[in-house]
Amino acid sequence: MNIIGRGAEAILYRDGDTVVKDRISKSYRHPTIDKQLRGSRTRREAKVMERLDAANVPAPRLTHLDDANAKLSMTFLDGPKLRDVLHEKHASYAAEIGKIIGQLHANNIIHSDLTTSNMLVVDGKLHLIDFGLSFFSHKPEDKATDLKLLQRALESKHHEVASECFELALEAYAAAYPDADAVLKQLSKVQLRGRNKQKAAKDKVD
């Protein structure tokens, strides 16, 4: 198996058409706590991926859960990260982003790391990856925070088209998710809190 990715919590290996996610042990944690955390996070991620599959959301499919060793096996998706190709047709991709997030939230799944590095273009179709921070929630606040994270990611990596992309994504989100109104109202509050914090920090410096 070849290493194809390494994060703070896990190492990704590829074995043919399969990707194995190995949640590595942390030496700074007590062994018992470490095992419990790795196990609970792996099981939660597996449940999220099972829900994604049932809802037909474009994402890797879970093929095996190794609960004892905190490992997940999933299908390998071959394609570039959206981060590297968004510029090619940003308006079309933005609409796809909104639609997929609408599907997620309709199933009460919060991704928690919605960046264009966690989106792949596979055979021309957008797929979400990396559900290591994901969880289930029906709360508009959590869903609004998910959208705010996307906005920040676009502004950070794609500032030239960030505003247009985010607006197009929200339009598609509203069309894909029947309860979008409550989330978008909460998003306005989340954005306002962010602006107030920025203003307070600026006033403090001045």
N, C-alpha and C positions, 0 to 999 in steps of 0.2 A: 504494500500500500504506500502511496505517495502523499506527503503532506501538501494540502492545497490551501490551507488557511490556519491562522493561529490568532486566537483572541485572548482576552483577559481570563476567561473561564474555561475555554475549550480549545481543542485541536481538531481540525478537520482532515480526514484522510479520504483519498479516493481509491476505490478498488473496482475497476471496470466501470459499470453503470451505477455503482453504489457509492454513497458518501457516508462515512462513519463519523459521528460527532462524539468525541471523547471528553467528557467533563473532567478535567484534571484535578487532582487533589492539591489542596493548599496547605503547605507546611506550617503557616502561621496560625491556622485554626486547630482547635482541639480535634483529634481524630474522630471522635463520636459526632461532634457538631458538623465537621466537614462532610462526613458520610451522609448525615441527615439532609444537609443543605443540597449536596450534589444529587442525592436521590429525589428529593422533593421537586427540585427545579427541572430535573430530567423528566420526571413523570408529568409535570405540568406542561412542559413543552410538547410531550407526546400527545397529551389530551388536546392541546391546541391544534396540532397537526392533524389529528383524527377529525376534529370538527371542520377544519379547512377542507379536508378531503370530502367529507359528507356534504359540504356546502358548495363543492366544485369551485373553490377559489384557486386561481393559478398559483401553485406553490409546489415545493417538493413533496412527495408522498412518503409517509412513514412506512417502512417495511419491517422494522424490528425494534423492539425496546429491550435492551439488556439492563434490567433494573438493578441487578446486583453490582454491575460495574459502571453504572451511570453513563451508558452509551446509547446513542440512537443511530439507526441505519435508515437512510432515505434515498430516494432516487436522485441521480446526478442530473443537473440541468446544465446544458452546454450553451452558453451565450454570453455576450458582453454585459458588463454592469451598465445600468442606465446612466450612471455618472459620466461614462465615457462616450455616450452616443446621444444624449438628450438633445444636443444642439442640432442634430440632423433633422428632427421633426418634433420640436418641443411642444407644439400645440396638441398634436395627436397623442403624444405620450402623456401629457398633463391630464387629458381627458381619461386616459386609461388608469392613471394613478387614482383619480377621484372615484372612478367606478369600483376599483378593487378595494379601496378603503371603505367605500359604502357597503360592499359585501362583507367585509370584516366586521364592521360595526353592527350590521344587521344581525350578525351571529354573536354579538356581544364579545368580540375579540379585540383587545387592545394590543397593538403591535409594540409600541413603546420605543421603537428605533427606526422611524420612517425616514430613511435617507435614500438617496439615489444609489448608494453603494449596496443597499439591501434590496435592490430590484434588478432583475436580469431580463434581458430581451432574448427570448428563446423562440426561434422560427417566427420572428416578427411580433410575438405576443409578450406582454409584460407579465413577469412572475415575481412574487414576493419571496424573500428568503430570510433566514435568521430570526427565529422566534424564541430565542433564549431569554428575552426580557418580557415576553408576552404574557398576558393574563386575561381572565374573563371579568367583564364588568358591564353592567347595564347603565351606569351613571353617565349623564351628558358631560359632566366635568372631565371624566377620564377620556372620553372620546374627543372632546374639544382639545384637551392637552395633546392627544395624538396628532391632531391636525396642526396645532401650533408647532410641534416638533418638526413636522414636514415643512412648514413655512420657514422655520429657522434654517433647516438643511438646504432649502432652495436658495435662500438669501446668502448662505455661506459659500456654496459651491457653484451656483449658477445665477449670480446677482444680475446679469444682463437681462435675463428673461424671468427672473423669480416672481415678480409681481403678476405678469400675465399668466404664467404657469399655475400659480396658486389660485387665481380667480377661476381659471378654466377647470382646475381640479375640484374646486368647491361646487361649481355648476354641475359637474358630472356626479359628484358625491350626493348632491341634493336629489338628482334624478334616480340614483341607484338605491338610496336609503329612505324608506318611508318616514322615518322619525328624524330626519335631518334637521328640521326647523329648530328643535330644542337644542341640538348640539351646536348649530351655528349661532344661536343666541348666546349660548354659554361661551363659545369661541370669542365673541365680541367682548365679553367680560374678561376672559383670560388675556386677550390682547391689550385691553385697557389697563389691567394690572401690570402688565409688562412695561407699558409706556410710562406709567406712574413711577415704577421702580427706577427706570432709566432717568426720568426727570429728577427724582429725589437724589440719585447718585451724582448727577451732574451739578445740581444745586449745592451738594455737599462739597464737591471739588471746587466750585466757584467761590 
